């Protein structure tokens, strides 16, 4: 089972860059040293592992955030379908706009190795396809986010007061050398059981269509913690046969303690 399916769901489905203007305010929701780890399972079987680690680094003489995403299949799943994916995003600590993005994946023999330099002022993406030895330039939208930075952009600037229950929003992200647009529906709050206890979450469903993988409309559901951290707690994808989940399995370095309900 491809880990990329859930890793993409985890990140781009949360990329709420709305067609409406967001009431942007600077709220500390993460900092260097934060670690989020996820366990992916298909029914009772653990299939994969994914993590996001945030640090400060120097890029072009400027202090920026570096978010490193990593995923791999584990156990018996690795014997049948070996996956090892690396994602790196370097983005501005204030605006969260990406400056440099890397994607290096190997999924059962399917490989991709890309580097993207973002020029936010000129709204351009300079793409280096290392595997195919090709370079290209693509015009981007204002404040375009990459696959990883989008999650942190949401966590810093999103306010649930700007969303009405059952309302749809446009989503914009630059992924795989293309500008991509999605719709996401906000479904309100829900308390879910986790290994850490009961956590109140914001619940979302991105628009999906029936395919050779997904069961149909609204096949993916995302739960974000309804606290200052706004971390993804669970992702579920309903497949043609069964469903696959990504559950928060471990965390460290949160800006605030994760809020767990006592009753």
TATA-V809954 format. One record per residue. RES is the residue in one small letter. SS is DSSP state (2 for helix, 1 for strand, 0 for the rest). Layout:
res;ss
RES;SS
RES;SS
This chain:
res;ss
x;0
x;0
x;2
x;2
x;2
x;2
x;2
x;2
x;2
x;2
x;2
x;2
x;0
x;0
x;0
x;0
x;0
x;0
x;0
x;0
x;0
x;0
x;0
x;0
x;0
x;0
x;0
x;0
x;0
x;0
x;0
x;0
x;0
x;0
x;1
x;1
x;1
x;1
x;1
x;1
x;1
x;1
x;0
x;0
x;1
x;1
x;1
x;1
x;1
x;1
x;1
x;1
x;1
x;1
x;1
x;1
x;1
x;1
x;1
x;0
x;0
x;1
x;1
x;1
x;1
x;1
x;1
x;1
x;1
x;1
x;1
x;1
x;1
x;0
x;2
x;2
x;2
x;2
x;2
x;2
x;0
x;0
x;1
x;1
x;1
x;1
x;1
x;1
x;1
x;1
x;1
x;0
x;0
x;0
x;0
x;0
x;0
x;1
x;1
x;1
x;1
x;1
x;1
x;1
x;1
x;1
x;1
x;0
x;0
x;1
x;1
x;1
x;1
x;1
x;1
x;1
x;1
x;1
x;1
x;0
x;0
x;0
x;0
x;1
x;1
x;1
x;1
x;1
x;1
x;0
x;0
x;0
x;0
x;1
x;1
x;1
x;1
x;1
x;1
x;0
x;0
x;0
x;0
x;0
x;0
x;0
x;0
x;0
x;2
x;2
x;2
x;2
x;2
x;2
x;2
x;2
x;2
x;0
x;0
x;2
x;2
x;2
x;0
x;0
x;0
x;0
x;0
x;1
x;1
x;1
x;1
x;1
x;1
x;1
x;1
x;0
x;0
x;1
x;1
x;1
x;1
x;1
x;1
x;1
x;1
x;1
x;1
x;1
x;1
x;1
x;1
x;1
x;1
x;1
x;0
x;0
x;1
x;1
x;1
x;1
x;1
x;1
x;1
x;1
x;1
x;1
x;0
x;0
x;0
x;0
x;0
x;0
x;0
x;1
x;0
x;0
x;0
x;0
x;0
x;1
x;1
x;1
x;1
x;1
x;1
x;0
x;0
x;0
x;0
x;0
x;0
x;1
x;1
x;1
x;1
x;1
x;1
x;1
x;1
x;0
x;0
x;0
x;1
x;1
x;1
x;1
x;1
x;1
x;1
x;1
x;1
x;1
x;0
x;0
x;0
x;0
x;0
x;0
x;0
x;0
x;1
x;0
x;0
